[in-house]
Amino acid sequence: MIQSIMRRRLPLGCVEDIDRHGNVRIYYRAKGAKKVRLRGTPWTPEFMVAYEAARSGAPKAAQAGTTVGTWRWLCTKYFGECADYKLLDPRTRHVRRLVLEATFKEPVAPGSPRFFRDMPLSKMTADAIEVLRDRKLAFPEAANARVKAIRQVFKFGVLKKHAQFNPARDVPYIRTGSSGYHTWTIDEVRQFEKYHPVGSKARLAFALLLFTGQRRADIVRFGKQHVKEERLSFTQHKGRNRKPKRLVLPLLPSLRALIDASPTGDLTFLVNEFGKPFSDAGFGNKFRAWCNEAGLRHCTAHGLRKAGAVIAANNGATSRQLMALFGWDSIRMAELYTRQADQRRLAENAMHLIEPDDLFANEGKLYPNKG
């Protein structure tokens, strides 16, 4: 009974397995096909991209007899020769491949015996790519992932003179109206702190996320060796192969106090029940469980990073300061937070100006009679 309730919280076709170490793993299982492991938190955009790729039945067998100059041929060249693709994190590379291979089995038109895998590159127009995008309209994040992946393949193709131009550049992303991961509120922060006391592993993980502003892939790797003279020095895990970003952040006294009050590992502050460092996915599952225990099922580790940016912006941090704290290359991301904070401050200072001085004159009438 418990298992059936849990599985109803997963997308259709997904099941949970527990490995010999007690870690929960999620797989997509279709009848007659090998099960596919899905990483990440269920229902998040990243998870749904991998889910849709697995659900589409991306082929895994060697592609014998691929015709030169076709869509599958170009993708195969991209997988084998593109330096940017090879420098992606293994997990990102895996998802990218699933997304692209899923397009191979898409029919050119409903019921057509012809498939996109055999389509000549000359016919891979913007209209054709829109068709591939719109096949995933029910899952906008998956649709946009297709467009992004196809853009990268054609970018490589143009560079290597396999294609004359990049038609995917003219295909826009679908506007989802979503702001992404839920941003924790102050009340939710307090609720987590109330449930998980100082000295617990959950509270330490929470503090590392909130008080460094870094991603889960970074905080699971933080350890004593990264701290010198009360400064945290590290290279962000995301993009470390293509565009390494080195950060040096002051270690806040409140975070130092929590670290000192918590049990830690030798090489990493956070360790699992076996005394070993968490994997990225393993930590994601564990933090999901900690949030659930605190009654915060809609909150995530990444949402806590967003909360830190909101708090800093509301406290007066500039766009450049946010870029330095969170490791963003583009000022556009930082300005999303500073604009919201500026709007709030300006509105608070100006709201009284909208009210006429004599609003309640003449026995409560909205405006006085001047004739």
C-alpha positions in Angstrom: 0.0 0.0 0.0 2.8 2.4 0.9 4.6 1.6 -2.3 1.6 2.3 -4.4 1.1 5.7 -2.8 4.7 6.6 -3.4 4.6 5.6 -7.0 1.6 7.7 -7.7 3.9 10.7 -7.0 6.0 9.6 -9.9 5.4 10.1 -13.6 3.6 7.3 -15.5 5.9 4.3 -16.0 8.4 5.3 -13.3 9.3 3.0 -10.4 11.5 3.3 -7.4 14.2 0.8 -6.5 16.4 0.7 -3.5 20.0 -0.4 -4.0 22.1 -2.4 -1.6 23.3 0.8 0.0 19.8 2.0 0.8 19.8 4.7 -1.9 16.5 5.3 -3.8 16.9 5.1 -7.5 14.2 6.0 -10.0 13.8 4.1 -13.4 11.5 4.4 -16.4 10.3 0.9 -17.2 8.4 0.1 -20.4 7.1 -3.3 -21.4 9.6 -5.3 -23.5 12.4 -2.6 -23.1 15.3 -2.3 -20.8 14.6 0.0 -17.8 16.3 3.4 -17.9 17.6 5.2 -14.8 16.4 8.7 -14.3 18.5 11.0 -12.2 17.3 14.1 -10.3 14.1 15.0 -8.4 10.8 13.8 -9.9 8.8 16.5 -11.7 11.7 19.0 -11.9 12.4 20.3 -15.4 15.7 18.4 -15.5 14.0 15.2 -14.5 11.2 15.6 -17.0 13.6 16.1 -19.9 15.3 12.8 -19.1 11.9 11.2 -18.6 10.6 12.3 -21.9 13.7 11.1 -23.7 13.4 7.7 -22.0 9.7 7.5 -22.7 10.3 8.2 -26.4 12.3 5.0 -26.6 15.6 6.4 -27.7 17.5 3.7 -29.5 20.8 2.4 -28.0 22.0 0.0 -30.7 24.8 0.8 -33.0 23.6 2.7 -36.0 24.7 0.5 -38.9 24.2 1.8 -42.4 23.6 5.4 -41.5 23.3 7.5 -44.7 25.7 10.3 -45.0 24.1 13.8 -44.9 21.1 12.8 -42.8 20.0 14.0 -39.4 21.2 10.8 -37.6 24.5 11.0 -39.5 25.2 14.5 -38.2 24.2 13.6 -34.7 26.6 10.7 -34.8 29.4 13.0 -35.9 28.5 15.4 -33.1 28.7 12.6 -30.5 32.0 11.4 -31.7 33.8 14.6 -32.7 32.4 17.7 -31.0 34.8 18.9 -28.3 32.1 21.0 -26.6 29.9 17.9 -26.3 32.7 15.8 -24.9 33.5 18.5 -22.2 30.0 18.4 -20.8 29.5 16.8 -17.4 28.8 13.1 -17.9 25.2 13.5 -16.7 24.5 16.4 -19.0 26.1 14.6 -21.9 24.0 11.5 -21.2 20.7 13.5 -21.2 21.8 15.5 -24.3 22.3 12.2 -26.2 18.9 10.8 -25.0 17.2 14.0 -26.2 18.8 13.8 -29.6 18.4 10.1 -30.1 14.7 10.3 -29.2 14.2 12.5 -32.3 15.4 9.6 -34.6 12.2 7.6 -34.1 9.9 10.5 -34.6 7.9 10.0 -37.8 8.1 12.9 -40.3 4.3 13.1 -40.2 1.7 11.1 -38.1 1.5 7.6 -39.5 4.3 8.2 -42.0 6.8 5.3 -42.6 9.6 7.8 -42.9 11.5 9.0 -39.8 13.5 12.1 -38.9 16.6 10.0 -38.5 16.8 9.6 -42.3 15.9 13.1 -43.2 18.5 14.9 -45.4 20.0 17.9 -43.7 18.8 20.1 -46.6 15.2 19.3 -45.4 15.9 20.0 -41.7 14.4 23.4 -41.9 13.1 25.6 -39.1 9.6 24.2 -39.9 10.8 20.7 -39.5 12.5 21.5 -36.2 9.3 23.2 -35.0 7.5 19.9 -35.7 10.0 18.1 -33.4 9.6 20.8 -30.8 5.8 20.8 -30.9 5.6 17.0 -30.5 6.6 17.8 -26.8 4.1 20.6 -26.2 2.7 18.8 -23.2 6.1 19.0 -21.6 7.5 22.5 -22.5 10.8 21.9 -20.8 11.3 18.8 -22.8 10.3 20.7 -26.0 12.9 23.4 -25.2 15.5 20.8 -24.5 15.0 19.5 -28.0 15.5 22.9 -29.6 18.6 23.6 -27.5 20.2 20.2 -28.3 19.4 20.6 -32.1 20.9 24.1 -32.1 24.2 22.7 -30.7 24.3 19.9 -33.3 23.9 22.3 -36.2 26.3 24.8 -34.6 28.9 22.0 -34.7 27.7 21.0 -38.3 28.2 24.5 -39.6 31.7 24.8 -38.0 32.8 21.5 -39.6 31.1 22.4 -42.9 28.7 19.5 -42.7 25.7 21.9 -42.8 25.3 25.3 -44.6 23.4 27.1 -41.8 21.8 26.5 -38.4 18.0 26.3 -38.9 17.4 25.8 -35.2 18.4 29.4 -34.4 15.1 30.5 -36.0 13.0 28.2 -33.8 12.1 30.0 -30.5 11.8 28.3 -27.2 8.3 27.8 -25.8 7.4 30.3 -23.1 6.4 28.3 -20.1 5.4 31.1 -17.7 7.3 29.3 -15.0 9.9 30.8 -12.8 11.6 27.4 -12.3 12.3 26.0 -8.9 10.2 27.3 -6.0 12.0 30.0 -4.1 11.9 29.4 -0.3 10.2 32.0 1.8 11.5 33.1 5.1 8.7 31.2 6.8 9.8 28.0 5.0 13.4 28.6 6.1 12.2 28.9 9.7 10.1 25.8 9.4 13.0 23.7 8.2 15.2 25.1 11.0 12.6 24.3 13.6 12.2 20.7 12.5 16.0 20.0 12.0 18.0 21.2 15.0 21.6 22.4 15.0 23.9 19.4 15.1 21.9 17.4 12.6 23.2 16.5 9.2 20.1 18.0 7.6 20.7 21.4 9.3 24.3 21.4 8.2 23.4 20.7 4.6 20.7 23.4 4.8 23.2 25.9 6.1 25.9 25.1 3.5 23.3 25.7 0.7 21.8 28.9 2.1 25.0 30.5 3.5 27.2 29.8 0.6 24.7 30.3 -2.2 26.2 27.4 -4.1 24.7 24.4 -6.0 24.3 20.9 -4.4 27.1 19.6 -6.7 29.4 22.1 -4.9 28.3 21.7 -1.3 28.7 17.9 -1.3 32.3 18.4 -2.2 33.1 21.1 0.4 35.5 20.1 3.1 38.0 21.4 5.6 40.6 21.6 2.8 38.6 24.3 1.1 38.7 26.6 4.1 41.7 28.8 4.8 41.7 32.0 6.9 37.9 31.7 7.2 37.5 31.9 3.4 36.0 29.2 1.2 38.0 28.6 -2.0 36.8 26.3 -4.7 36.1 25.9 -8.4 32.4 25.5 -9.2 31.6 22.0 -10.3 29.2 23.1 -13.0 31.1 24.0 -16.2 34.5 23.1 -14.6 35.7 21.4 -17.8 34.6 24.1 -20.3 34.7 27.4 -18.4 36.1 26.9 -14.9 34.9 29.5 -12.4 37.1 29.9 -9.3 35.4 31.5 -6.3 36.7 32.8 -2.9 33.9 33.5 -0.4 34.1 34.6 3.2 32.9 31.9 5.6 30.0 33.5 7.5 30.3 33.2 11.3 26.8 31.6 11.5 28.0 28.9 9.0 31.2 28.3 10.9 29.3 27.8 14.1 27.0 25.3 12.5 30.0 23.4 11.0 31.7 23.3 14.4 28.5 22.0 16.1 27.9 19.2 13.5 29.5 15.8 12.8 31.5 16.0 9.6 33.6 13.7 7.4 37.4 13.9 6.8 37.3 15.1 3.2 33.8 16.5 3.0 31.6 18.2 5.6 28.6 16.1 4.5 28.8 12.3 4.5 26.1 9.6 4.0 25.2 6.9 6.5 28.2 4.9 5.4 30.6 7.7 6.2 31.3 8.4 2.5 30.8 11.6 0.5 27.3 12.0 -1.1 26.9 11.6 -4.8 25.0 14.5 -6.4 21.9 12.4 -7.0 22.2 10.7 -3.6 22.3 14.1 -1.8 19.3 15.3 -3.9 17.3 12.3 -2.8 18.3 12.8 0.8 17.6 16.5 0.9 14.2 15.8 -0.7 13.5 13.4 2.2 14.6 16.1 4.8 12.3 18.6 3.2 9.4 16.1 3.2 10.0 15.4 6.9 9.7 19.1 7.6 6.4 19.3 5.6 8.1 21.2 2.7 7.4 18.9 -0.2 7.5 21.7 -2.7 10.9 23.0 -1.6 14.2 21.9 -3.2 18.0 22.4 -2.7 18.2 24.7 -5.7 15.2 26.7 -4.4 17.3 27.5 -1.4 20.1 28.9 -3.6 17.4 31.2 -5.1 16.2 32.2 -1.7 19.8 33.3 -0.8 19.8 35.5 -3.9 16.5 37.1 -3.0 17.6 37.7 0.6 20.9 39.3 -0.6 19.1 41.5 -3.1 16.5 42.6 -0.6 19.3 43.5 1.8 20.8 45.8 -0.9 23.2 43.7 -2.8 24.0 45.0 -6.3 24.0 43.0 -9.5 27.8 42.8 -9.6 27.9 41.7 -6.0 25.4 38.9 -6.7 27.5 37.8 -9.7 30.5 37.5 -7.4 28.6 35.6 -4.7 26.8 33.1 -7.0 29.4 32.8 -9.8 27.1 34.0 -12.6 28.8 35.2 -15.8 25.9 37.1 -17.1 24.5 40.2 -15.3 21.0 39.3 -16.7 20.5 36.6 -14.0 21.6 38.9 -11.2 19.3 41.7 -12.5 16.3 39.4 -12.2 16.8 39.6 -8.4 17.9 43.2 -8.1 15.0 44.5 -10.2 12.5 42.7 -8.0 14.2 44.1 -4.8 14.4 47.6 -6.3 10.8 47.5 -7.3 9.8 46.6 -3.7 12.0 49.3 -2.1 10.9 52.0 -4.5 7.2 51.1 -4.1 7.5 51.2 -0.3 9.0 54.6 -0.5 6.5 56.0 -3.1 3.2 54.3 -2.3 2.0 57.1 -0.1 2.3 59.5 -3.1 -0.7 57.9 -4.8 -3.0 59.0 -2.0 -4.4 62.6 -2.2 -3.9 64.6 0.9 -7.6 65.3 1.2 -8.8 61.8 0.3 -11.0 61.6 3.4 -12.2 65.2 3.4 -15.9 66.2 3.1 -17.5 63.5 5.3 -15.7 60.5 3.8 -16.3 61.3 0.1 -13.6 60.1 -2.2 -12.9 63.6 -3.6 -14.2 66.9 -2.2 -16.7 69.0 -4.2 -14.9 72.0 -5.4 -18.0 73.8 -6.9 
